[in-house]
Structures are given as structure tokens and as C-alpha cells.
């Protein structure tokens, strides 16, 4: 096997980003088109689904069937488009870069912007005037009382109102079902027809069990939509080929017609068929589920049997493998989320974050890196685009140094992708969550950084966002928040002058954390129950392991595992704040700076006005997470343990666990820009630090910063975290590649779960901010996903500039 | 409502002429209010203009076909406290889709929008910004009740300057308008 890998690697060596135009002109053209594409709002699904649901309203038919029919009907009738010469049939929307609108979720939030969304300052999304009219008159009125948020408001108006305060907690079920990894392998192996036959058989077996009967019927109905959609692509491609004059394009369309006639209806026989089958299924999932973090999974494992068969038989050249895989990359990047203006502030610049996972170990625990892993790494190197979000699993004891260094080389080359994931810690933490060892070993990365057994865990990994700033604020203000009036929101836990020791104060912090967790879980579970009532997922259920055996939709707990995720915004800043409180207010030995907690709160509430000395002390002298200061080390571990403790005994509406995580997308910048100062010395309206990353500009060595994260108990961060590191650009020499890989490996050996990089210096990012057009495609890692620097909001750009930069060769911190 | 009632019994042409006159008067009042920085009454006047536009402009009225919903818009200090009620309104001998404005809060609204103060409301209206969520995020306004109704309402509100041939409410309030 290693010889074959080496053979493929040798063949791949000649392909470089500089020679893309010469070696792979198709991908070069697609890259140009991708960079030039403007996001357009696509209303086709919204229009179709709404019309269908209106038509069937009042009929004596279960909601699950009505929904399956609406999904199927949309897929069977949707417009077939060929935007370019991509080798794969199927597209997320009718636009080259589409932002599909989901009225059942948060689609109505763009209502006020119907006239201005095309021209707004931040990331405009083009909306046709005729489409705006349809939305205003036909689509939106239908959903005014029926959207998810309004349905939940009727059940729990108080907690829903807290959600709308924005800075307490966020429940993403208001906007999506998603964040999970389907089992596309099932389709590649069986074909949809066989899956439909299976559903029909089960339907016949369960005539007396109404719930199961409805479930299997709904699966069968939804799957018919996939078959029809593929058949329509095949037919249209053949038709278009007849009149196509460009011979290359004609050949491509003819081949597409043939492929889409075979898959996903029947099992895939070739690599090309397998890739197209997977892509069509991904597109169809978006008919049911919003386009956010639906992940293709472990592509180098799923597609390997097809790749190696074709490669070994000589039917597939490396050129073709790169072109087909590259085509998939562009397809995965053909959509973005539709977001209102304010969401641009919080989530701006994001794609749809479909995560691809490479490498690691197989179900038996053996090295899973194969020839295709290297092909897909090469595609990642050649195509520095926002989506897909590529992640490299690495098992320090099982995977080779060659592989580790190849991933490192790709990161140093394209300066951002992929992210590294540690198999040892991640498998351990998933086993601790109740997954079998075999299933845990088969984990895939979800969305930004989250973990879940591929195709088995209906993970809903972005369910809850906890605002740690607000928890700390409540602990410091007797349970009050900045947005809910003068009374304690949940419970009075003491005024600053009431606390005699740090432990007393930390008890209040713990209590507020517990209360926020309870309330967020309660609301998330209400959302989940509402999804069960109106947003069943027959199509996605068919593409998972579990539901077909149990006769139960995913949304009711049909999957093998049923986790939900809870991520935290502001961990580093709150950790530093707690350290500062302990150091300044409760440390008798501190002779440099001493304040009562009440004085500290007053200073913070006044944004350190007139307290320059205190501000300077807090910024420069107080203990900081990311250093080896014992107070900081202890505090960071204590906080991680607390997060785990408060969620560990909570169950979601499907009976699964809540998995605690620390990734922030761009929320840390957005929320930071609208919140007050903190005892860490952070002033008001300044971005928080990203994910689990120590605060920016702390003067500490690279290894110390990495050690501080690696020392956190990964069993208590089962949803994983985003650690963002920034290195000064260096020459991609074998020595630097090896040094890069060694540092990652040491970090993993010490317990680190995940790490991702920006290979950028301060000046380049400052220049890109000052003159965005000079760096139009500058790709950066945000806090989980990648984005074009140009498309990020100002706060996020500032945060990226401010991030501590390290010299890879010396390990020294490079001050701004 | 009194104004609308007085219209009953008049011919359509006279009615429309009266509405136009009323609209002009409102514009003058709005200008005066703005110039005098008496922002608290601004919204009430704008809503009156909106209500007249529903009567006057058929295309604008299409947006509220069969629409019912009740809005209360106020400020934390209660200096602003108005209601907008969408319902069928008697015009001549027929019922038309329309909006009634009251200078007080009505009971059981579908949606309540509370601005931090008159300035926050004026900033929102005059900024040309349609971003309700940003307003919530910046603590300038809070909403209780159905958020989708608010999204629709803001859309309707922002059609007004365009219908009056202006870019935004700032133009509406400028003396040259």
C-alpha cells in the first residue's frame, strides 16, 4: 500500500498552484468563475415549498407526509441549470453562487431589506425585483405565524424573548436543523432505488404501526424526489449536449447525462459516479435542511474503493481524479447563507461550511491515510477557496510523519487550510460520550470543528451558543443583565460587596452558568419538539444509520447517536477576567494593585475611564490564560470543567447528550463589538478572543501558548474547540515543514484537540484592510471556518490583525 | 379616524383631493416637528402619513390585502406611545384594507416595539437603516410579540419615501422636500 501511495504522491508532485492553468485548465477556469461570482438570493425552493404547503393545507394528511411531498415535489420540478463546465451534475440553487431562502427558519428577517439587500454595504446579496415581489406577496405572508421562531414563541415566550436579546444565548434551531454528517456511503453502495424498495418493504411490514408507517412512507416519497432530480439533470444534460458546439463541453454534458442516469438511482460503479452521486444527495438534503454545515464527511474513506479500482485499472488518471475532486470543491462552494444585515455583523463572510475530513485512523484503529487522501490534499492546496472546510485528522502514533508533513506543507502553501485534528484525544472524548470505540474512530468533523461519528450521530452540533460575557456580568451584578432591566434575570446571587473570598464569587459565577445552561437547554428542547411537529426530516433520515432500522425520523431520535452541541463565546476573555478578579480583588499578597470587587465592577462599568493605571495593570500584569501563570492555568481548567459539569447531566429532546465546545465562527468579534468592558482589561466594544485561543498580544512563547490549551481536559470538550494560531510567513522548505509538523505533533502529544493556522503577518492583513481590492481573495481561518478577508466585517478584520503572531523558526511572539 | 369618517358621503375625487391635502399638511407638520426636534411626535405623524397612503395609493394598499395585525410602538419613558391597527376600514360604502393610528397603546398587540428613547427611534427612522436586528443588538429597541410582523411593518414603512419620490425619511423631512 505504501508503495502505491508513494507512486501517487510522485505523480502529484508536479501540480502546483502556479501551474494550475497549464496542468488543470478546467479547475483554473472554475477558480476564476468562483472568485468572480456574486451571491444571489434564490427563492425557488421557498416559492415552491410554500405553494405546495398552501395547496395541501387542511387536507387530512400527517405533517410528515405533507412535508415529504413538498420536498419531493420541489426536487422533481426544480429548474436544472448548468452554470459552467463543472464535471458534476446538480447545483444547490439556480444561481451560480446562490443564497437559498428558508422561510420556515429566519428567511423573513430580510423582509425589511427586500428593496436594499442587493445594494447594502456589507456583502450584498442580489435579489431580483420580481423575486422580491413574490416573497412579499406570496411567500412571506404564509409564514408570518408559522415560522419556527413564532411557533416556539407560543410555547415559551419568555425564553424566546431572551433569545431575541441576542447577548444571552443563541439557539440555532431558529435558523437551521443542520450541523451533521450524513452517511452518503449508503447511497453510493446501495443506490436510492434499493433504499426506496427497502422503505416500501418496511411500510408493508408496519401497516399496524401508524408512526412507523408514516415514517417509511415519508422516506419513500422524499427519496423519489432525488431520483427525479437526477433523471432531470440527465435528460437536460443530454438535451444541452445536442446543441453544444464546444466539443469539450459537449463531451462533458454527454458524460454527465450518462452518469446521472446511473446515480444516485443505482450503486456507483466509478469514482466519477460516486462523486456525482454524493453531490446530488448533498444538494437534495438542502431541499429539506438549510444549507449550513451539512458535511460530506470522510471523503478519502468513502470514495476510496471507487478511486483505487479506477486508478489501478487505468480508467482514472491523476489529472481526472484532480478535475473530478476539484469539481466537487467548487460545487460545495456554490452556495452561501442568506443573512440579514445584522447577521453579517455576527456571522459575516461565512460560506455554508461543509466540512471534509481526511486521514486519521480507520474503524479498526489502523492508519487510514491512502492515495486519495493525498489527491484531496493536493486539491486543497491548488484551490484556496472558502468552502469546503477541509480538516486533516492526525493520529500521532498511527499516521506517518510523511502525512503529517504533507498536511503541514499544504497549510504553509495556501496559508490557511486544512485544520489539524488529534485522533487520540478526539476518539477518547467521543468514547467518553458513549460512542463505541469503532464508531468514535470513524468520526468526521462537523461544520467548524465539532466531532461526531460519521453518518451515525445526528449531532445538531451548533444548537446552543452560550455568551460567557453575560454570565460574568450577571455574577458581578447580582443576576442582572444589560438588557433585561433592574431585576435579576433568574436569581440574585450577590452584589460585589457580598463576596468575601474568590470562591464565594466563583460560586455565584457557577450558579449563573448553571441557570443559563438550564434555560438555554429548555429553549433548545422546545425548538427540538417544534421541529418534531413541523420539520420532520425523511430525506436526511434515509441517509443516516439508525432511522431505517428503528422506523423513526432523525428528529425523533432515529440515529444511532443523538447529541446536541453547546459552544461558548468569550472563554479566553472571561477566563482572564476571573484571573484578574482573583489577583486584584482577593489576593492579599498583591501589593501592586488592590481593589475591592465593587471598585473593580465600577471601573469596568465605566470602561476604565479615569482608571488608566488599573487598565494597564489588568492588560499587562494580571495573570493571563495562554501563559504558564499558575492562577491562569488553574482558572482555565476550572472553567472547562464547569462548562462540562453544567451540561453533562442535561439531555436533549432526542435523549442525547449536550456536547460542550469552544468555537466561535465570527461571533466573538460581533458580540465583542456590542458588549461592555471586562475585568481582563478588555475595553468595551472590542472583539473577544476567538474560540479557545488565548487573548491576543500576550507576550508568551508559542510552546507556552500551545501547552496552555493542550493542558485542558479534552474529555470535557467533547464538541471540540477552535485554536487559532498565526505564524509569520516562512519559506516552505523541508526544514520549516518538518518544524511546523513537529510543533503540531508535540501539541497533540500534550493533549491538544485541534489547531488551525493563518500564515500571515500583521502588515499584510493591515494592508488588506486598508485596500481590500489589493487582496481580493486573501483566505483566512476565522474560528472554525475559512473566509475571504475582504468579506469579513470590520470587527473581525481587526481581530484577525490583532491575533498574536509567532515566528515559526524561533517560537517567539512577534509583537504588533 | 375622524378624518376618514368625514370623507364618507363625499365623491371619490373630492376624497382623494382631501387625502392629498392632508398628506401635504402632514408633511409640513413633520418638517416642523423635525426642525423643532420634537421627535416624540414624529412617529405618530409618519404613521398618519402611512395610513393615508394606504387609502390613496392602490399599489401600496396591495401590501396589506386582508392583513390584520396590531402594533404598539413606544419608548421606555412612554413619551412615545402609539398604535397602528391594520384592518378593513370603511371608505364610502365599501371596506378597504387600511391602517388606523391611535396616539395610545392598545391592548393585546401582535407586536410591541419599544425604543430606548425618542432619539433612538429618530435615529432608526432617519438613518435609512432597515436593520431591525441591529437595533435590537445595539440595545436601541426591543421587541415583544411576533417578530415577522415587525419585519413586514418595517418593509411597509420604508416604502413610504420611495412612494413620495424621495430617497429616505431624511429627504421627507428636509425643508426642500
Contacts between the chains, C-beta under 8 A, distances in Angstrom:
chain1	res1	chain2	res2	distance
A	108	B	147	8.0
A	108	B	148	4.8
A	108	B	151	5.2
A	109	B	132	8.0
A	109	B	133	6.6
A	109	B	147	7.9
A	109	B	151	6.1
A	111	B	148	7.5
A	111	B	151	3.7
A	111	B	152	5.7
A	111	B	154	7.3
A	111	B	155	4.9
A	112	B	130	3.9
A	112	B	131	7.3
A	112	B	132	6.0
A	112	B	151	5.6
A	112	B	154	3.8
A	112	B	155	5.0
A	112	B	158	6.5
A	113	B	130	5.2
A	113	B	131	7.6
A	114	B	155	6.1
A	115	B	130	7.9
A	115	B	155	7.8
A	115	B	158	6.6
A	115	B	159	7.5
A	115	B	162	7.3
A	116	B	130	5.8
A	116	B	158	7.9
A	136	B	63	6.8
A	136	B	155	7.1
A	137	B	62	7.4
A	137	B	63	7.8
A	140	B	148	7.5
A	140	B	151	7.8
A	140	B	152	7.0
A	141	B	67	7.5
A	141	B	152	8.0
A	143	B	148	6.9
A	144	B	146	6.9
A	144	B	148	4.4
A	144	B	149	6.5
A	144	B	152	7.0
A	145	B	146	7.2
A	145	B	148	7.7
A	147	B	148	6.1
A	149	B	147	6.3
A	149	B	148	7.9
A	150	B	146	5.6
A	150	B	147	7.4
A	150	B	148	6.2
A	153	B	145	7.9
A	153	B	146	7.0
A	157	B	144	7.9
A	161	B	144	6.1
A	164	B	136	6.4
A	164	B	142	7.9
A	164	B	143	6.4
A	164	B	147	6.9
A	165	B	136	7.4
A	165	B	142	7.5
A	166	B	133	7.7
A	166	B	136	6.0
A	166	B	137	4.9
A	167	B	137	7.6
A	340	B	131	6.9
A	340	B	133	5.8
A	341	B	129	7.8
A	341	B	130	7.2
A	341	B	131	4.2
A	341	B	133	7.4
A	341	B	134	6.3
A	342	B	131	5.2
A	342	B	132	7.8
A	342	B	133	3.6
A	342	B	134	4.0
A	342	B	136	7.8
A	342	B	137	5.7
A	343	B	133	7.0
A	345	B	134	6.7
A	345	B	137	7.3
A	346	B	137	7.9
A	482	B	139	7.0
A	483	B	139	6.0
A	483	B	142	7.5
A	674	B	137	5.4
A	674	B	138	6.1
A	674	B	139	7.8
